[in-house]
Amino acid sequence: MFQISLRLTTLGSCSSSSSSIVFPLGKIFDRFLGKRLQSSLPASNYDYILDRSESNRLRNEIFDDEKKRQSQLIPRVEKIQVNVTNVKPYEDATLIMNKHLSTPYHCAQHFSQLITERSIIAAIDGKHLWDMHRPLTNDCNLQFRHFKDEDPTEVNRAFWRSCSFLLGMIVQRAFKSDIPVYLHSWPKPSIKSGCFIYDVQLPTLHDWKPDKEEIRSLTGMFWKLNASTKGHFERLDVKPSVAKEIFKDNKFKSQQVDDIEKEIGSEGKISLYRLSDHIDFSVGPMIPDPSHIGRVSVACVHKLDSDIENLYRFQGVATPSKLPIHFYPYRILLDRASKPRTNMIPQSRN
């Protein structure tokens, strides 16, 4: 499937039973462990750095507590009517589902495995885009969206957005404990840019220029994450006060929550997403889970001309698993994504 030869043997062996991907890389990581990057994705469990582990633990505790609190506000199970249309090759259907519990994914299961596996997002009442695993809240008309739609623009944006989320997840775990990592943000998905992006502050790395081996290792971690992550994206809409508590150890995220609160008010809602134990916020929607990502590469890392000290832009490229692509055209996409993008550079608020 993947033509780039890379073996993450020192990351924890990857057997054929857990993934069909073979990562031919060994000696590279023997050199890397003494440099900046380290593996945080062994074959069975994540081996987190202690301080980041504590931060993740606290974030997830808050997320779980809020999720539990919201679920307790649902007094009883109510039924809703979901009219599913344009489900080719099947006929339209009306489904009776559970309010606040049933999701578009559950609706898709009433049709076939084909519909379930190919659907990326849903459209509610022709105007609201919805995550496949996000519970439905009212009677509605529902359509499934996938990569082979006549107009897959919103599906592609969800794919690019999800890849940026995962790129931040990778970068957060890639560096050794003596190197601080502060996720900043990613620009709004732009298909024409040819790459997905995450901007990250590495305050102790003043002029880092990663070599090819370091880029390959980040790519290898991406592959490993996709192969080992079995869960789906969880969405939780919370008040700004909850988001502030979750991101209190990240000054950039905290500032962004403050900015959002000024627009929506203290009673408004901010959408959080969680995959495994990584939490970030986004308007969404996201793809259902990482299995929809096929070929993927970290293309380049470069320092941005920003008044935020040591802000680096990580760029990547990916293609959907349902749309196989030959190595040669993928190489063209990778070469294009490797060109540094210098648009929408974040600046400090001062």
C-alpha positions in Angstrom: 0.0 0.0 0.0 2.7 2.5 1.0 5.7 2.6 -1.2 8.0 4.7 1.0 10.4 2.3 2.8 10.4 3.0 6.5 10.7 0.7 9.5 9.9 1.8 13.0 11.5 -1.2 14.7 12.7 0.8 17.7 9.3 2.2 18.1 7.9 -1.2 19.0 7.5 -3.9 16.5 4.6 -3.8 14.1 3.4 -7.3 13.3 1.4 -8.2 10.3 -1.5 -9.1 12.5 -2.0 -5.5 13.6 -1.4 -3.8 10.3 -0.7 -4.6 6.7 1.7 -1.7 6.5 5.4 -2.6 6.7 7.7 0.2 8.0 11.1 -0.8 6.7 13.2 2.0 9.4 15.6 0.6 12.2 18.9 2.4 12.1 17.3 5.8 11.6 15.6 5.8 15.1 18.8 4.5 16.7 20.3 7.8 15.6 17.1 9.7 16.5 16.7 8.7 20.1 19.9 10.7 20.8 18.5 13.7 18.9 15.3 15.6 19.3 12.6 13.1 18.5 11.5 10.0 20.3 8.9 7.3 19.8 5.8 7.7 21.9 3.8 5.0 20.1 4.8 1.5 21.1 2.8 -1.4 19.7 0.4 -1.8 22.6 0.1 1.4 24.7 1.2 5.0 24.4 4.4 5.7 26.4 3.8 9.3 27.3 6.3 11.7 28.7 5.5 12.2 32.3 4.6 15.9 32.4 2.6 15.7 29.1 1.0 12.6 30.4 -0.3 14.5 33.5 -1.6 17.3 31.3 -3.4 14.8 29.0 -4.8 13.0 32.1 -6.2 16.2 33.5 -7.7 17.2 30.1 -9.4 13.9 29.7 -10.8 13.9 33.2 -12.4 17.3 32.6 -13.7 16.0 29.2 -15.1 12.8 30.7 -16.7 14.7 33.6 -18.4 17.2 31.3 -19.5 14.4 29.0 -21.0 12.5 31.9 -22.7 15.7 33.2 -24.3 16.4 29.8 -25.5 12.8 29.5 -27.2 13.1 32.9 -29.3 16.0 31.6 -31.1 13.6 29.2 -34.0 12.6 31.4 -35.4 9.7 29.3 -35.0 8.3 25.8 -37.2 10.0 23.2 -37.8 9.0 19.6 -37.1 11.1 16.6 -37.9 10.7 12.9 -35.0 10.7 10.5 -35.8 10.9 6.8 -32.8 9.5 4.9 -32.6 10.5 1.3 -30.4 10.1 -1.8 -28.9 6.8 -0.4 -28.0 5.3 -3.8 -28.4 2.5 -4.7 -31.1 2.2 -2.0 -34.5 3.8 -1.8 -35.2 6.7 0.6 -36.3 5.6 4.1 -37.7 7.0 7.3 -36.1 5.7 10.5 -37.2 6.0 14.0 -34.1 6.7 16.1 -33.2 7.7 19.7 -32.8 11.4 20.4 -29.4 12.4 21.7 -28.2 8.8 21.3 -28.5 7.7 17.7 -26.0 9.1 15.2 -25.8 9.2 11.4 -23.5 6.2 11.6 -26.3 4.2 13.3 -28.6 5.3 10.5 -26.2 4.2 7.9 -26.1 0.7 9.5 -29.7 0.3 8.6 -28.8 0.3 5.0 -25.6 -1.7 4.3 -21.9 -2.0 5.1 -21.1 -0.1 1.9 -23.1 3.0 3.1 -21.6 2.7 6.6 -18.0 2.4 5.5 -18.0 5.0 2.7 -19.9 7.8 4.5 -17.6 10.5 5.8 -20.0 13.2 7.1 -23.8 13.8 7.0 -25.9 16.8 5.9 -28.8 17.6 8.2 -31.8 19.4 6.6 -29.6 20.3 3.6 -27.6 22.9 5.5 -25.9 21.6 8.7 -22.8 19.4 8.3 -22.7 16.7 10.9 -20.1 14.2 12.2 -21.0 10.6 11.6 -20.7 9.8 15.3 -22.4 12.9 16.6 -25.8 12.2 18.2 -28.9 13.6 16.4 -30.9 16.0 18.4 -34.2 16.5 16.5 -36.4 15.2 13.7 -34.5 15.8 10.5 -33.8 15.0 6.9 -30.4 13.4 6.5 -28.0 12.7 3.6 -24.7 10.9 3.7 -21.7 12.5 2.0 -18.7 10.7 0.7 -15.6 11.2 -1.5 -17.4 10.2 -4.8 -20.2 12.8 -4.5 -20.7 15.1 -7.4 -19.5 17.9 -5.2 -17.1 16.5 -2.5 -15.8 19.9 -1.4 -17.1 19.7 2.2 -16.0 16.0 2.5 -12.5 17.0 1.4 -12.5 19.9 3.9 -13.4 17.5 6.7 -10.6 15.1 5.6 -8.0 17.9 5.5 -9.3 19.3 8.9 -9.0 15.8 10.5 -5.5 15.4 9.1 -4.4 18.7 10.7 -5.9 17.5 14.0 -3.8 14.3 13.7 -0.7 16.2 12.7 -1.0 18.2 16.0 -1.4 14.9 17.8 1.8 13.5 16.3 3.9 16.6 17.0 2.7 16.8 20.6 4.1 13.3 21.1 7.2 13.3 19.0 9.7 15.3 21.0 11.7 14.4 24.0 10.6 15.7 27.4 13.2 18.4 27.6 11.8 20.2 24.5 8.5 22.1 25.2 5.8 21.8 22.6 2.9 24.2 22.4 0.3 23.6 19.7 -0.9 26.9 18.3 -3.5 26.3 15.5 -4.1 25.2 12.0 -5.4 27.4 9.1 -8.9 26.9 7.7 -8.7 23.9 5.3 -7.7 24.9 1.8 -7.8 22.1 -0.8 -5.9 24.3 -3.3 -3.0 24.7 -1.0 -2.1 21.0 -1.5 -1.3 20.3 2.1 -2.7 20.2 5.6 -1.0 22.3 8.3 -0.4 22.7 12.0 1.6 25.6 13.5 3.5 24.8 16.6 5.8 26.7 19.0 9.0 25.0 19.9 10.5 27.7 22.2 13.8 26.0 22.8 14.5 25.2 19.1 15.8 28.4 17.6 16.8 27.4 14.1 15.7 23.8 13.7 15.9 22.5 10.2 14.8 18.9 10.2 16.7 16.5 7.9 15.1 13.9 5.8 15.4 11.2 8.5 13.5 13.4 11.0 10.7 14.0 8.4 10.5 10.3 7.7 10.3 9.5 11.4 7.4 11.9 11.8 5.7 10.3 8.8 6.3 6.9 10.4 4.6 8.0 13.6 1.6 9.1 11.5 1.4 5.7 9.9 1.7 4.0 13.3 -1.0 6.1 14.8 -3.4 5.4 11.9 -2.8 1.7 12.2 -3.1 1.5 16.0 -6.0 3.9 16.8 -9.2 2.0 16.8 -11.6 4.6 18.2 -13.5 7.4 16.4 -13.5 11.1 16.8 -15.7 12.2 19.7 -17.3 15.6 19.7 -18.3 17.5 22.8 -19.8 21.0 22.8 -18.9 22.9 25.9 -19.1 26.4 27.4 -16.0 28.5 27.2 -15.3 28.1 30.9 -14.9 24.3 30.4 -12.6 24.9 27.4 -10.5 27.3 29.4 -10.0 24.7 32.1 -9.0 22.0 29.6 -6.5 24.2 27.8 -5.2 26.2 30.8 -1.6 24.9 30.2 -1.5 26.2 26.6 -1.4 30.0 26.4 -2.3 30.0 22.7 -5.3 27.8 23.1 -6.4 29.8 26.1 -6.2 33.1 24.1 -8.1 31.6 21.3 -10.9 30.4 23.7 -11.0 34.0 25.0 -11.4 35.3 21.5 -14.2 32.9 20.7 -16.0 33.7 24.0 -16.1 37.4 23.0 -18.0 36.3 19.9 -20.4 33.8 21.3 -20.7 34.9 25.0 -20.1 32.9 28.1 -23.2 30.7 27.5 -22.2 29.9 23.9 -20.6 26.6 22.9 -17.1 25.6 21.7 -16.8 22.3 19.9 -14.1 20.0 21.3 -12.9 16.8 19.6 -11.1 13.9 21.1 -9.3 11.0 19.5 -7.7 8.5 21.8 -6.6 10.9 24.5 -5.8 13.9 22.4 -8.1 16.8 22.6 -8.3 19.9 20.4 -11.1 22.3 19.3 -12.5 22.8 15.8 -15.7 23.8 14.2 -15.8 20.4 12.6 -17.0 18.1 11.2 -14.3 15.5 11.2 -14.0 12.2 9.4 -15.3 9.2 11.4 -11.9 7.8 12.3 -8.3 7.5 11.0 -9.0 4.4 8.9 -10.3 6.7 6.2 -6.7 8.0 5.7 -4.7 6.1 3.1 -1.3 7.3 2.0 0.0 10.0 4.3 3.3 11.9 4.7 4.7 14.7 6.7 6.1 16.8 3.8 8.1 19.6 5.5 8.7 21.6 8.6 9.8 25.3 8.4 10.2 28.2 10.8 7.7 31.0 10.2 8.4 34.7 10.1 6.2 35.6 13.1 6.7 37.7 16.2 5.8 34.5 18.1 9.2 33.1 19.0 10.2 29.9 17.3 6.9 29.2 15.6 7.2 26.3 13.1 4.8 25.1 10.5 4.4 21.4 9.9 2.9 20.5 6.5 1.6 17.1 5.4 -0.3 15.5 2.5 -2.7 12.5 2.5 -5.1 10.7 0.3 -8.3 8.8 1.3 -8.1 5.1 1.8 -11.1 4.6 -0.4 -9.4 6.3 -3.3 -6.2 4.3 -4.1 -3.5 6.2 -5.8 -0.3 5.1 -7.6 3.1 6.0 -6.2 4.0 8.3 -9.1 1.0 10.8 -8.8 1.3 10.6 -5.0 4.9 11.6 -5.4 3.8 14.7 -7.3 1.4 15.6 -4.5 4.1 15.1 -2.0 6.6 17.3 -3.9 3.9 20.0 -4.1 3.1 19.8 -0.4 6.8 20.1 0.4 6.9 23.7 -0.7 6.7 26.0 2.4 3.4 27.7 2.7 3.7 31.2 4.2 0.1 32.4 4.1 -2.0 33.1 7.3 1.0 33.3 9.6 -0.1 33.7 13.2 1.1 36.7 15.1 1.1 37.6 18.8 -1.8 39.5 20.3 0.4 42.3 21.6 
